[in-house]
Amino acid sequence: MKKEQKEHIVAELADRLKAADTVLVADYRGLTMPQIDTLRTRLLESGARFTVVKNTLTRRAAEAAGADALLTLLEGPTAIAFLEADGDMLAAAKALADMARESKVLAIRGGVLQGRVVTAEEVETLAALPPLEILRGQVLAAIIAPVTALLGLVTAPLQNLYGLIDARIEQLGGEEVAPVTESPPAEEPVAEEATQATATAVAAEETVAEEIEATEETPVASEEETTTEEES
């Protein structure tokens, strides 16, 4: 390879390292070309570009890009997945993990995540996480769960009230309920008995008064007349 070609490759790798937030590194020894092509396609779908480059050129590019953390992973034949800004890191990690399991020869070495070295075990952990959309939904659900619970506590009494009203309307067959009018209170029996007792007392007083008047109108016989009658 000519010097100009090497310099071009180093400059291109350095630009990729500067633009990538995450790079994943693997040992590709033993992979067939069809397997490499399959892995490259899967990584492209996740927003990552898969590149196989000599370590000597990669080291020069890492030093030029200030990506010194990558130097510790450059041992043996190396393949690098450069994750673009809009790429899916979880999907890229899963693509590497799936190929390692299927081929039995690909070995994940680790990666660099925003300047920090991640181990092969951490990459495997990322690969085991649910897809990014589901993960975001779970985080959002965890955030809004307390608010939803509070809203449920506030609205539950009103919902119960509405349910009771609807059940009552259904029980009545949907007919309008006639307004309830207050009927005049019935006369109490005690008051009626008191009225009858008063009328009886008045009638008795009138009778006594009539008897007294009749007695006063009857003439009283004198003592002489009484005596004469007794002698006879």
C-alpha positions as CSV (number, residue, x, y, z in Angstrom):
1,M,0.0,0.0,0.0
2,K,1.4,3.4,-1.0
3,K,2.1,6.0,1.5
4,E,-0.6,8.3,0.1
5,Q,-3.2,5.6,0.5
6,K,-2.1,5.0,4.1
7,E,-2.4,8.6,4.9
8,H,-5.8,8.8,3.3
9,I,-7.0,5.8,5.4
10,V,-5.6,7.3,8.6
11,A,-7.2,10.7,7.9
12,E,-10.6,9.0,7.2
13,L,-10.4,6.9,10.4
14,A,-9.4,9.9,12.4
15,D,-12.5,11.8,11.1
16,R,-14.7,8.9,12.0
17,L,-13.3,8.7,15.5
18,K,-13.9,12.4,16.0
19,A,-17.5,12.2,14.8
20,A,-18.5,8.9,16.6
21,D,-19.7,9.0,20.2
22,T,-19.3,5.3,20.5
23,V,-17.1,2.7,18.9
24,L,-17.3,-1.1,19.4
25,V,-14.3,-3.3,18.9
26,A,-14.2,-7.0,18.1
27,D,-11.7,-9.7,17.0
28,Y,-13.0,-11.0,13.7
29,R,-10.5,-13.8,13.2
30,G,-12.3,-16.9,11.7
31,L,-15.3,-15.1,10.2
32,T,-16.1,-15.9,6.6
33,M,-16.7,-13.2,4.1
34,P,-20.5,-13.9,4.0
35,Q,-20.5,-13.6,7.8
36,I,-18.7,-10.3,7.6
37,D,-21.1,-9.0,5.0
38,T,-24.1,-10.1,7.2
39,L,-22.6,-8.4,10.2
40,R,-21.9,-5.2,8.2
41,T,-25.5,-5.1,7.0
42,R,-26.9,-5.6,10.6
43,L,-24.6,-2.8,11.9
44,L,-25.6,-0.5,9.1
45,E,-29.3,-1.0,10.1
46,S,-28.4,0.2,13.6
47,G,-26.5,3.2,12.3
48,A,-23.0,1.8,12.6
49,R,-20.3,1.4,10.0
50,F,-18.1,-1.7,10.2
51,T,-14.5,-1.4,9.2
52,V,-11.6,-3.8,9.2
53,V,-8.2,-2.0,9.3
54,K,-4.6,-2.8,10.3
55,N,-3.8,-1.9,13.9
56,T,-0.9,0.2,12.9
57,L,-3.1,2.6,10.9
58,T,-5.8,2.6,13.5
59,R,-3.3,3.6,16.2
60,R,-2.1,6.5,14.1
61,A,-5.7,7.6,13.5
62,A,-6.6,7.3,17.3
63,E,-3.6,9.4,18.2
64,A,-4.5,12.0,15.6
65,A,-8.1,12.1,16.8
66,G,-7.2,12.2,20.5
67,A,-8.9,8.9,21.1
68,D,-6.3,7.4,23.3
69,A,-8.8,5.2,25.1
70,L,-9.1,3.1,22.0
71,L,-5.4,2.2,22.0
72,T,-5.8,-0.4,24.8
73,L,-8.3,-2.4,22.6
74,L,-6.0,-2.7,19.6
75,E,-4.6,-6.2,20.0
76,G,-4.7,-8.7,17.2
77,P,-6.9,-8.5,14.1
78,T,-9.4,-5.8,14.9
79,A,-12.8,-4.7,13.4
80,I,-14.4,-1.5,14.6
81,A,-18.0,-0.5,14.5
82,F,-18.3,3.3,14.4
83,L,-21.6,4.4,15.7
84,E,-23.0,7.6,14.1
85,A,-24.7,10.3,16.1
86,D,-28.2,9.1,15.2
87,G,-27.3,5.4,15.6
88,D,-28.8,2.9,18.0
89,M,-26.0,1.8,20.4
90,L,-28.2,-1.1,21.8
91,A,-28.9,-2.4,18.4
92,A,-25.3,-2.3,17.4
93,A,-24.2,-4.1,20.5
94,K,-26.9,-6.7,19.8
95,A,-25.7,-7.2,16.3
96,L,-22.2,-8.0,17.5
97,A,-23.4,-10.3,20.3
98,D,-25.7,-12.2,17.9
99,M,-22.8,-12.8,15.4
100,A,-20.5,-13.9,18.3
101,R,-23.2,-16.4,19.4
102,E,-23.9,-17.6,15.8
103,S,-20.4,-17.9,14.5
104,K,-18.7,-19.1,17.7
105,V,-15.5,-17.3,16.6
106,L,-16.2,-13.5,16.8
107,A,-15.0,-12.1,20.1
108,I,-16.1,-8.8,21.5
109,R,-13.3,-6.9,23.1
110,G,-15.1,-3.8,24.4
111,G,-15.6,-0.3,23.1
112,V,-15.3,3.4,23.9
113,L,-18.5,5.2,25.0
114,Q,-18.1,9.0,25.0
115,G,-14.4,8.7,25.8
116,R,-14.8,6.0,28.5
117,V,-13.6,2.4,27.9
118,V,-16.3,-0.2,28.3
119,T,-15.5,-3.9,28.7
120,A,-16.8,-6.8,26.7
121,E,-19.1,-7.7,29.6
122,E,-20.7,-4.2,29.5
123,V,-21.2,-4.5,25.7
124,E,-23.0,-7.8,26.3
125,T,-25.1,-6.1,29.0
126,L,-26.1,-3.4,26.5
127,A,-27.0,-6.1,24.0
128,A,-29.4,-7.8,26.5
129,L,-31.3,-4.6,27.1
130,P,-34.7,-4.1,25.3
131,P,-34.9,-2.0,22.1
132,L,-34.4,1.7,22.6
133,E,-38.1,2.5,21.9
134,I,-39.3,0.1,24.6
135,L,-36.6,1.3,27.0
136,R,-37.7,4.9,26.5
137,G,-41.3,3.9,27.1
138,Q,-40.4,2.2,30.3
139,V,-38.5,5.2,31.6
140,L,-41.4,7.5,30.7
141,A,-43.8,5.2,32.4
142,A,-41.7,5.2,35.5
143,I,-41.7,9.0,35.5
144,I,-45.4,9.5,34.9
145,A,-46.6,6.6,37.1
146,P,-46.8,8.8,40.3
147,V,-48.7,11.5,38.5
148,T,-51.1,8.9,37.1
149,A,-51.7,7.4,40.5
150,L,-52.4,10.8,42.0
151,L,-54.8,11.6,39.1
152,G,-56.6,8.2,39.8
153,L,-57.0,9.1,43.5
154,V,-58.5,12.4,42.6
155,T,-60.9,11.2,39.9
156,A,-61.9,7.9,41.5
157,P,-64.7,9.3,43.7
158,L,-66.2,11.2,40.7
159,Q,-66.1,8.1,38.6
160,N,-67.8,6.1,41.3
161,L,-70.5,8.8,41.5
162,Y,-71.0,8.8,37.8
163,G,-71.3,5.0,37.9
164,L,-73.9,5.0,40.6
165,I,-76.0,7.6,38.7
166,D,-75.7,5.6,35.4
167,A,-76.7,2.4,37.3
168,R,-79.7,4.2,38.8
169,I,-80.8,5.5,35.4
170,E,-80.5,2.1,33.9
171,Q,-82.5,0.6,36.8
172,L,-85.3,3.1,36.2
173,G,-85.4,2.2,32.5
174,G,-84.3,5.6,31.5
175,E,-87.6,7.2,32.5
176,E,-87.6,10.6,34.1
177,V,-88.3,10.6,37.7
178,A,-91.3,12.6,38.7
179,P,-90.5,15.4,41.1
180,V,-91.4,14.6,44.7
181,T,-94.0,17.0,46.2
182,E,-94.6,17.4,49.8
183,S,-98.1,16.4,51.0
184,P,-99.7,18.3,53.8
185,P,-99.2,16.6,57.1
186,A,-102.1,14.4,58.3
187,E,-103.9,15.5,61.4
188,E,-102.6,13.7,64.4
189,P,-105.0,11.4,66.2
190,V,-104.2,13.1,69.5
191,A,-105.4,16.5,68.2
192,E,-108.7,14.9,66.9
193,E,-109.3,13.2,70.3
194,A,-108.6,16.5,72.0
195,T,-111.2,18.2,69.8
196,Q,-113.8,15.6,70.6
197,A,-113.1,15.8,74.3
198,T,-113.5,19.6,74.2
199,A,-116.9,19.3,72.4
200,T,-118.1,16.7,75.0
201,A,-117.1,18.9,77.9
202,V,-118.9,21.9,76.3
203,A,-122.1,19.8,75.8
204,A,-121.9,18.6,79.4
205,E,-121.6,22.2,80.7
206,E,-124.6,23.2,78.6
207,T,-126.7,20.3,80.1
208,V,-125.8,21.3,83.6
209,A,-126.7,24.9,82.9
210,E,-130.1,23.9,81.6
211,E,-130.8,21.8,84.7
212,I,-129.9,24.7,86.9
213,E,-132.2,27.0,85.1
214,A,-135.0,24.4,85.3
215,T,-134.5,24.1,89.0
216,E,-134.7,27.9,89.6
217,E,-138.0,28.2,87.6
218,T,-139.7,25.4,89.7
219,P,-141.6,27.1,92.8
220,V,-140.6,26.0,96.2
221,A,-143.5,25.0,98.5
222,S,-143.8,27.0,101.8
223,E,-143.5,25.4,105.2
224,E,-147.2,26.0,105.9
225,E,-148.3,24.3,102.8
226,T,-146.0,21.4,103.6
227,T,-147.3,21.1,107.2
228,T,-151.0,21.3,106.0
229,E,-150.4,18.5,103.7
230,E,-148.8,16.4,106.4
231,E,-151.7,16.9,108.8
232,S,-154.2,15.9,106.2
